[in-house]
Amino acid sequence: MNRNQLIGRLSERVSSEITNYQDLKFLKQFDVKDYIDIVITTAYMYTRPKKGNKQTTFAEIISAIGHSVRGKLSLPKNSILAARAGAFLLFSFEEMGAIEVKLGAGVSGHQQLLVNLLNDDLLNKLWSTVTIEKSQKLPALKPYADWTTSRHSENNAILVKTGNKDVLGSLHAITHPFIFESINRAQRVGWRVHKRLFEVAKWALRTKTDAFADIWEQTNPEAKITKLREAKAILDIATKLGTAIFYHQYYYDFRGRKYPTSAYLHEQGSDLARGLLLRSDERVIGERGFFWLCINCF
């Protein structure tokens, strides 16, 4: 199934399975083309490897898809509607054989619904049709506007990942200048892909060289597939970006640690991701810079 077939099937299902009296009627108010990119991107990203090699749960991915779609359509947050919409939309990926939902053992050992990736090539082909401008998980091609409040002016993102409304309500650029200046400086930094290293990395992965020995030497088949999928995801994103200068949006966790909202290809990513990155504001290293480079290399 290609992109047009997926759009056609979803359009058909929305028309025939959702009535004007159901709570998912908001999907009928928009063309599937208005939100298909965010659906594909979220499905793709949430079937990529995660820390600890934890498998994606059904509840996690349907919530992510639903919230992404409602955000894209400028609809208010509603966890119940997001989960129901996400489940409805995810079914089309299961229908076309890209994923399967089955009962399995969760992190705590209790049984829960998990999402297994069955056809990575199919999902990769769908994701390759999504442009950078239409994906919220890819870096932006222009700097994000500065944070001035706890809600970002461009996409309503939250400055601090917390459910404490008092914390969010108390954050202002005037009263907490360091918090805002730190994150805004990070968002003004442009990045680009190191083209020569990118070509070497593609060759090394394709020819199974020792550069990716952590993949080839894996004795656990699932871990091997997970690591390979991560490497391919990083290279796929680098391919999309090409020679463009790109930027990340950042947020704080509840401890004040700063993270990019982009997936994989950022300065906090894996060795492969960090090795492919160059800052766009190049500077001559100078004698003292070379001295400190030697200190760090030592």
WOVENHU-V242623 format. One record per residue. N is the residue number from 1. RES is the residue in one letter. PHI is phi as a letter, one per 30 degrees, with the letter a starting at -180 (* if undefined). OMEGA is omega as a letter, one per 40 degrees, with the letter a starting at -180 (NA if undefined). Layout:
n = {N | N}
res = {RES | RES}
phi = {PHI | PHI}
omega = {OMEGA | OMEGA}
This chain:
n = {1 | 2 | 3 | 4 | 5 | 6 | 7 | 8 | 9 | 10 | 11 | 12 | 13 | 14 | 15 | 16 | 17 | 18 | 19 | 20 | 21 | 22 | 23 | 24 | 25 | 26 | 27 | 28 | 29 | 30 | 31 | 32 | 33 | 34 | 35 | 36 | 37 | 38 | 39 | 40 | 41 | 42 | 43 | 44 | 45 | 46 | 47 | 48 | 49 | 50 | 51 | 52 | 53 | 54 | 55 | 56 | 57 | 58 | 59 | 60 | 61 | 62 | 63 | 64 | 65 | 66 | 67 | 68 | 69 | 70 | 71 | 72 | 73 | 74 | 75 | 76 | 77 | 78 | 79 | 80 | 81 | 82 | 83 | 84 | 85 | 86 | 87 | 88 | 89 | 90 | 91 | 92 | 93 | 94 | 95 | 96 | 97 | 98 | 99 | 100 | 101 | 102 | 103 | 104 | 105 | 106 | 107 | 108 | 109 | 110 | 111 | 112 | 113 | 114 | 115 | 116 | 117 | 118 | 119 | 120 | 121 | 122 | 123 | 124 | 125 | 126 | 127 | 128 | 129 | 130 | 131 | 132 | 133 | 134 | 135 | 136 | 137 | 138 | 139 | 140 | 141 | 142 | 143 | 144 | 145 | 146 | 147 | 148 | 149 | 150 | 151 | 152 | 153 | 154 | 155 | 156 | 157 | 158 | 159 | 160 | 161 | 162 | 163 | 164 | 165 | 166 | 167 | 168 | 169 | 170 | 171 | 172 | 173 | 174 | 175 | 176 | 177 | 178 | 179 | 180 | 181 | 182 | 183 | 184 | 185 | 186 | 187 | 188 | 189 | 190 | 191 | 192 | 193 | 194 | 195 | 196 | 197 | 198 | 199 | 200 | 201 | 202 | 203 | 204 | 205 | 206 | 207 | 208 | 209 | 210 | 211 | 212 | 213 | 214 | 215 | 216 | 217 | 218 | 219 | 220 | 221 | 222 | 223 | 224 | 225 | 226 | 227 | 228 | 229 | 230 | 231 | 232 | 233 | 234 | 235 | 236 | 237 | 238 | 239 | 240 | 241 | 242 | 243 | 244 | 245 | 246 | 247 | 248 | 249 | 250 | 251 | 252 | 253 | 254 | 255 | 256 | 257 | 258 | 259 | 260 | 261 | 262 | 263 | 264 | 265 | 266 | 267 | 268 | 269 | 270 | 271 | 272 | 273 | 274 | 275 | 276 | 277 | 278 | 279 | 280 | 281 | 282 | 283 | 284 | 285 | 286 | 287 | 288 | 289 | 290 | 291 | 292 | 293 | 294 | 295 | 296 | 297 | 298}
res = {M | N | R | N | Q | L | I | G | R | L | S | E | R | V | S | S | E | I | T | N | Y | Q | D | L | K | F | L | K | Q | F | D | V | K | D | Y | I | D | I | V | I | T | T | A | Y | M | Y | T | R | P | K | K | G | N | K | Q | T | T | F | A | E | I | I | S | A | I | G | H | S | V | R | G | K | L | S | L | P | K | N | S | I | L | A | A | R | A | G | A | F | L | L | F | S | F | E | E | M | G | A | I | E | V | K | L | G | A | G | V | S | G | H | Q | Q | L | L | V | N | L | L | N | D | D | L | L | N | K | L | W | S | T | V | T | I | E | K | S | Q | K | L | P | A | L | K | P | Y | A | D | W | T | T | S | R | H | S | E | N | N | A | I | L | V | K | T | G | N | K | D | V | L | G | S | L | H | A | I | T | H | P | F | I | F | E | S | I | N | R | A | Q | R | V | G | W | R | V | H | K | R | L | F | E | V | A | K | W | A | L | R | T | K | T | D | A | F | A | D | I | W | E | Q | T | N | P | E | A | K | I | T | K | L | R | E | A | K | A | I | L | D | I | A | T | K | L | G | T | A | I | F | Y | H | Q | Y | Y | Y | D | F | R | G | R | K | Y | P | T | S | A | Y | L | H | E | Q | G | S | D | L | A | R | G | L | L | L | R | S | D | E | R | V | I | G | E | R | G | F | F | W | L | C | I | N | C | F}
phi = {* | c | e | d | d | d | d | d | d | d | d | d | d | d | d | c | c | c | c | d | c | c | d | c | d | d | d | d | d | b | d | e | d | d | b | d | d | d | d | d | d | d | d | d | d | d | c | d | d | b | e | i | h | d | d | d | d | e | d | d | d | d | d | d | d | d | d | d | d | d | d | d | d | h | c | d | d | a | d | d | d | d | d | d | d | d | d | d | d | d | e | d | d | d | d | c | i | d | b | b | c | b | d | a | d | d | d | d | j | d | d | a | d | c | c | c | d | c | b | d | d | d | d | d | d | d | d | d | d | d | d | e | d | c | c | d | c | c | d | c | c | b | d | d | d | d | d | b | b | d | c | d | d | d | b | i | d | c | d | b | d | a | c | d | d | d | d | d | d | d | d | b | d | d | d | b | d | d | d | d | d | d | d | d | d | d | d | d | d | c | b | b | d | d | d | d | d | d | d | d | d | d | d | d | d | d | c | h | d | d | e | c | d | d | d | d | d | d | c | d | e | d | d | d | d | d | d | d | d | d | d | d | d | d | d | d | d | d | d | d | d | h | c | d | d | b | b | c | c | b | b | c | d | d | c | j | d | c | b | d | d | d | c | i | d | a | d | c | d | d | e | d | d | d | d | d | c | b | d | d | c | d | b | d | d | i | d | d | d | d | e | d | d | d | d | d | d | d}
omega = {i | a | a | i | i | i | a | a | i | i | i | a | i | a | a | a | a | i | i | a | i | a | i | a | i | i | i | a | a | i | i | i | a | a | a | a | a | i | a | a | a | i | i | a | a | i | i | i | i | i | a | a | i | a | a | i | i | a | a | a | i | i | a | i | a | i | i | a | a | i | i | a | i | i | a | i | i | a | a | i | i | a | a | i | i | i | i | a | a | a | a | i | i | a | a | i | i | a | i | i | a | a | i | a | i | a | a | a | i | i | i | a | i | i | i | i | a | a | a | a | i | i | i | i | i | a | a | i | a | i | a | a | a | a | i | a | i | i | i | a | i | a | i | i | i | i | i | i | a | i | a | a | a | a | i | i | a | a | a | a | a | i | a | a | i | i | a | a | a | a | i | a | a | a | a | a | a | a | a | a | a | a | i | i | a | a | i | a | i | i | i | a | i | a | a | i | i | i | i | a | i | i | a | i | a | a | i | i | a | i | i | a | i | i | a | a | i | i | i | a | a | i | i | i | a | a | i | i | i | a | i | i | i | a | i | i | i | i | i | a | i | a | a | i | a | a | i | i | a | i | i | i | a | i | i | i | a | a | i | i | i | a | i | a | i | a | i | a | a | i | i | a | a | i | a | a | i | i | a | a | a | i | i | a | i | a | a | i | i | i | a | i | i | i | a | i | i | NA}
